[in-house]
Amino acid sequence: MLIATVFVTFFGISAGTGLLQFVLKAVSKKKTNTNPQFLTFQKVYFFVYYLVIFGDWLNAPYLYKLYSYYGFIEDQIAIIYVCGFASALAFGTASNYIVQTYGRCRIFIIATLAYAVACLMKLSPDYTILIVGRLLSGAATSLLFCAQEQWYINTHVQTHDFPVDWIEITFVRTSKGNCLCAVLAGIIAYLLCEVFAFSPVVPSLLSVPVLLLSAIFAAKNWKENGSKKGFQSVVNSNTPESIVRMEKRKIFKACCQQLRTIFENKNLFQVGCIQALFESVLCLFVFLWTPVLDHHGPPLGIVFASFMVSHLLGGTIYRIIINLKKILSCYMMVGILVSAGGAVLICVLTTHPSKEFPIISFCAFLVFELASGMYFPAMMDIKKELNLDKVECAAVTWFRVPLNLIACTGLIFLHSVDNATGTKNLFACCFVAVITALLIVIRLSRSAKNMRKTTNDNDDEVILMRGFS
């Protein structure tokens, strides 16, 4: 029954998403950018981005299944995931400094090659090697995604001198392309692992040539726009001790400035709390969906593809609503978090070991993914409404610290083979996190409403002054 539900749902949601994409084009008020230089620059960026994101997504659908295939129990698998979150935590906060200091393109290539090595390490069933591979992949993904984003922004503004507003055009397209790559990765992984009955490690092996191709293309077509000074200081061994002391002072000073920026801006702090709470639930969701559904025998690749289509559907619905009606994104976020909280609550009620309802859990997962698809564009718009979109990127990365800490804590303390209701407890904690984020959004919406009122009053004053002149 669950298998049929998964396939019917996948094709149904895919058809609905495709139809709504045409609706979005019809109601969209933004004109298509036809600048030939900009379109050429986008193609150079897109080719590398889509390759590396496709290679990344190939690892996702059967990752938990792979560890289970090697004979590890849930508690051991949870520790492997924790290592990945911890690695992302360590390198995520320093990624901006590393990328800016040693070169964006250079770090991207190194991190992509490291990620390919981490994928190859999954060939080994040794627990220690798998943990090292997970640590390596966590560090590599933090660096490569930071590097490619910064490379694009810097090249867009500094090299080509394109308008800053055009950056959003590119990132909206990458968001949609990201979901499509994930859907394709899920389908291919399903064909490899379940139709052709290959080992669950095969999708990860397939990602290796994809990642290598992206690194080769970046090395050939991306011009380095980062600082060479930091790289040269490392290879220069004349005064190593003074260099190390100087670099430490720079890092400490930059970190203090970033934290000061966060705590001095009340709206930024609240937005950061919302991000940390909701996105930590997303991280836990990555771990939880497979053990909840796997022993009922669904096609995991198609399940994963269904989730990503739902994510794309959520983003499409959000943009249609925003184009049809002027509404504060904070108000939209309230509805989004209510939907996500309801989906997580259903998971709490349907994942008890003695009373499992896999079809209902699957549908709840789809609703949560739809809500998360609406969450990301809504968060971007909230930052614009509160004038936070120009805050230094390095300061925003500090929000990943509590995000990864919450995810790690949940997996370590609430998921154990000694605790039969560990999964249910995790979902309960996820529900508390989503509700807490909802309360913060309700409070934040007042600030957004006041800022819009102030902006409208200023606009009225400008119009009145022009009338007198």
N, C-alpha and C positions, 0 to 999 in steps of 0.2 A: 504493500500500500504506500509506504513512504517513497519507494523508488518511483512509482508512477506519479506521485504528487510532485516530486522534485522535477521530473522532466516536463510535466504539464505546466508547472509554475514557471520554469525557466523560459519556455517558449512563449507563454502568455505575457510575462513581464517584459521580455525582449520586444514583442510586438507592440505592447503599450508604450514602451520607451521610444521606439522608432516613430510611432505616430505623434507622440508629444514633442519630439524633436522638430517635426514639421510645424507644429503649432507654435513652438518657441521662435522659429525663424519668422513666422507670420506676425507675431506680436512684438518682436524685438525692435527697439527704437534705435539701436546702435547701427551705424553704417559700416559696411565692410571696408576694411583698409585695403587699398589697391596700390599702395606705394611699392614699386618693383624692388627697390633696394631692401626695404623692410621684409618683404615676402621671401627674398633670397636668403637674408640673414636668418629668418625663422626656419627655413628648410634645413640650414646647416645645424641649427640647434636641435630641431625636432628629431632629426635622424639619430643623433647620439642619444638624446633623452629617451626616445621610444625604445631604442635597443636596450639601454641599461635598465629601464623600468620593466620591460618585458622579461629580461633575464632575471630580475629580482622577483617578479611575480611567479615565474616558473617554480620557484622554491616553496611557494606558500601552500598549495592545496594538499600536498601529501607529506609535509614536513613532520607533523605529529605522527602520521601513519608510519613514516620511515623509522622513527625512534621506537615505536611499538613493534615494528617488523624485526628490529634487532633484539627484541626481547626485554626492553626496559619497561618498568612499571610506571604508573602515572607520576608518582612522587619523584622518580629519577628524571623523567621527562620535564617536569616542572622546574627542576634545578637547571637543566640545560637552557630552558627559556629565560630563567632568571639571569643566567650568565650573559645572554644576549642583551637583556634590558640594562644590566649593570655596565656592560661595555658601551652601549649607546649613551648611558648617563655620563660616563667618564669622558668620552670623546665628544659628546654633543655640546657640552659647555665650552670646550676649547676649540671646537671645529672652526669657528669664525676666525679666531686668532691664527690658527695653523694655516688655514687657506689664504688669508691675507698676507701672511708673512712669507710663506714658501711657494706661492704661486698657485692660482686657481686651476689652471689646466694641468699643471704638474701633479698636484695633489689628486685631482680627479683621476688621472691615468693610474697613479700608484694605488689609489683606493680601489679602483675597478679591478686591477690585477690581483690585489689582495682578496677581493671578494670571490674572484674566480678560484683562487687557491682554497678558500674556505669551502666552496662548493665541492671541490675535489676531495676534501677531507671527509666528506660524508660517505665516501666509499668504505671507510673503516668502521667496523662495528665496535671499536674500542671506545669506552665511555670517556676516557680522558681526552682522546683525540677529538671526539665530537664536541666536548666542552670547549676545547681550544678553538675549534672551527667556528663555534657559535660566538665566542669572544671576538674572533677575527672578523666575522661577518657583521657583528654589531658596530665595531669600530669603523669598518670599511663603508657601510651604508651611511653612517653619520657624516663621514667626511665627503663621500662622493656626491651625495645629494646637496650638501651645503656648497660644495665647490661648483657644481654645475649651475646652481641657481645664482650664485654670486658672479660666476663668469658671464652668464647671460646679462644680468643687470648692469654690470660694469661695462661690458662691450656695447650694450644697447645705448647707454648714456654717454660714456666717455669716448668710445671709438667712433660710433656712427652718429652720435648727437641726435638720436631720435627723441621725440617727446616722451616724457616720463609716463604720460597717460597710456601710451601704447604697450607698456609692460603688462598691464592687466589683460590686454587682448591675447597676448601669448600665453599667459598663465591660465586663462579660461580654457584655451584650446588644449593645453597640456593636462588640465584636470579631466577633461572629457576623454582625451587620448589615453590617459592613465587607466581609466576604468575599462576602456575597450581592450587595452593590452592585457589587463587582468582577466577579462572574460576569455580572450583568446588563449591565454596561458592555462586557464582552468580547463578549457575544452581539450587542448593538446595534452595536458597532463592526464586527463581522463582517458583519452584514446591510448596513450602509452601504457598506463598502469592497469586499466580495467578491460579495454577492448583487446589490446595486444598482450596483456598479462605480463608486462615487464615489472622489474623491481621498482619500489617507490623511490629509489635513488636516481632513476633515469631522468626525470624532469630536471633535477639539479645538475646532472651531467650535461644535459642539453643547454642549460643556461651558460655553461663555460664558454663555448665558441661565440655565443651572442655577446657576452660581456667583453671578450677579447676583441671582437669586431668593433664594439663601441669605443674601446680604448684606442684602437688603431686609427679609426676615423677621427677621433678627437685630436690625436697627436698630429694628424695630417692637416686638419682643417681649422682647428681652434688655435688662434694666436694667444700666446701667454699675455695676460693683462694684469698679473699680480706682481708683487714685489720680489725682485731677485736679490734684494739686499739681505733678507733673512737667510736665504739659501746660501749665499756666498759667505755669510758670517759663520755658518755651520762648517763649511768645508775649509775655512781658514783656521788653522790650528795655532796661530801665533800667540793669541791671548785667550785661550779657552775659558779660563776661570772668570775673567772680567766679562766676557760675552754672556756666560751663564748667569752671572749676577745681574747684568743689565736686562737680560730677557726676563728673569724672574720679577724684577721691579716693574717692567712694562706690563707683564701679565697681571700682577697684583693690582697695579694702579687701574688698569682697564676693567678688571672685575669689580673693584670698588665703585667705579663710576657707573657701571651698568646696574649694579644693585641699588645704588642711590637713585638712579633714574626710575626704577620700578617702584621703590617705596615712597618717593616724593610725589608720584602721580597716582592718585587714588583710583581713577578709572582704569589705568593700565594695570594696577595691582589686581583689581576685580576681574578684568578680562583674563589675566594670567591664571587666576584661581579657577575660572570657568574652563579654560583650556586644560589645565592640569587634571581637573576632576573628570571631565568628559573623555578626554583622550586617553587617560589611564584605563578607563573602562573599555575603550577600543582595544588597547593593548591586551587586556585580559580576555576580551572576546576572541582575539587571534588564537589564544591557547584553548579556550573552553569549547568552541563549537565542534571540534572533531571528537573528543571523548563523549560528548553528549549524544552525537548522532551515529558515530562509526559502528558501534556494535549492533545497530539496526540494519546495517548493510546498504546504505545509500551510495550512489556514485559521487564520491567526494569532490571530484573535479567539477562536476555539474552543479553540485551544491555551492561550491566556491564561486563558480561563474554566476549563479543565481544571486548570490550576495552582491557581487560587483555590479550586476545589471540593476539591482535595487538601489545601490548607491548612486549610479548614474541617473536613475529615475528620480531620486530625491533631489539631486542638483537641478534637473530639468524642471521639476514642479516648482521649486523655489524661484527660479528665474522667470518662469511664466507668471507667477503671482506678483513678483516685484515689478514686472513690466506692465501688468494690467492694473495694479493698484498701488498707490503711494502709501507705504506702511513702514513704520520703523522696524529695522531689522531686529531690534531687541524684542519687540512684540512677537515677531516671527520665531525668535529663538525660544521664547516661552512655550509656544506650541510644539516646537521641535523637541525640547527636553521633556515635555509632558508625554509625548509619543514614545520617546526613548525610554523614559521611566516606566511607562505602562508595559512596554515590551520586556524589559528586564524583570519586572514584577511577575509577569506570566512565566518567565523562565524559572524564577524562584519556586513557583507552584507546580511546575511540570518536570522538574529534574530530580525529585527525590528518588533514591534507588528503588524503593518498593512501589512507587507510583509514577512511572515515566510515561509521557505522552509525546513521542518524538515528532509527530506531524505538527502538533500545536507549538512545540519548541522551535521547529523549523520555520513556521510562519512568524513567530515572535522574532526570530533572528532576522528575517526579511524586513520586518517593520523597523527594527533597530538599525539595519543597514540603510534603509530609506531615510530614516531620521539623520543618520550620520552624513549621508549625501547632501542633505539640506544644511547641515551644521556648518560645513566648511565655507561655502559662499556667504552664509549668514554672518559668520565670524569676520570675514573680510570686510563686509559692509558695516558691521558694528564698529570696527576699527576706524573706518572712514568717517562715520557719523560722530565719533568721539575724538576725531583728529589724532588718532594713534597710528595711522598707516605710515607715518614718516618717522616713527620711533626707530632708533638704531636697531638693526637686525640682531646684533650681538646681545643686546639687552633682552630681547624676546626669547633667545635660546635658553635663558635661565629658567624659563617655565618648564623646560624638559626635565629639570632636576626633580621637582615634586612628582611630576608625571611618572617617571621611571621608578621613583621610590615607592609610590603607591602600588604600581604594578608588581614590583619585586616583593613588597611586603605581603600583598595578597596571596601571591603564589607560594611563598615560603611558609606562612603561618596558617593559612586557611585551606590548603590543599594537601592532604596527606592520606596515605593508604590506611592509616590508623583511624581516620575520620571518615566514616561512610557518607556523611553529608557534606563533604568538603566542597563539592561543586555547587551545591545549593547555597552554602554559606558565602561562597565567592559571589554568586549572583546577588545575594542579599546585600553584600557590601557594595556591589556595583550600583544597586538601587539607591542606597544611601548617598553615594557619590553623585549620582545624577540629580537627585532631589536637592542636595546641597548646592549644586551648580544652578539649579532652577531658582532657588531662593536668591542667589547672588544676581542672576539675570533680572529678576523682578526689581531688585534694588537699583541695578544699573540702568534699567529702562527709564527711571526718573531723571537721571543725569542726561540721557540721550534726548528725552523729551524737552528738557530745559534748554539744551544746546540748540535744538531745532527751533524752539520758540525765539531764542536770542538771535539766531541767524535770520529768521523771517522778519523780526523787528528791525534789524539792521538793514535788510533789503528794502523794507518799506521806507525807512529814513532816506536811503539813497534815492529812491524813486521820487520822494517828496521834494528833496533838494533839487533834483533835476527839473522838476516841474516849476519851481520858483525861478530857476536860472533861465 
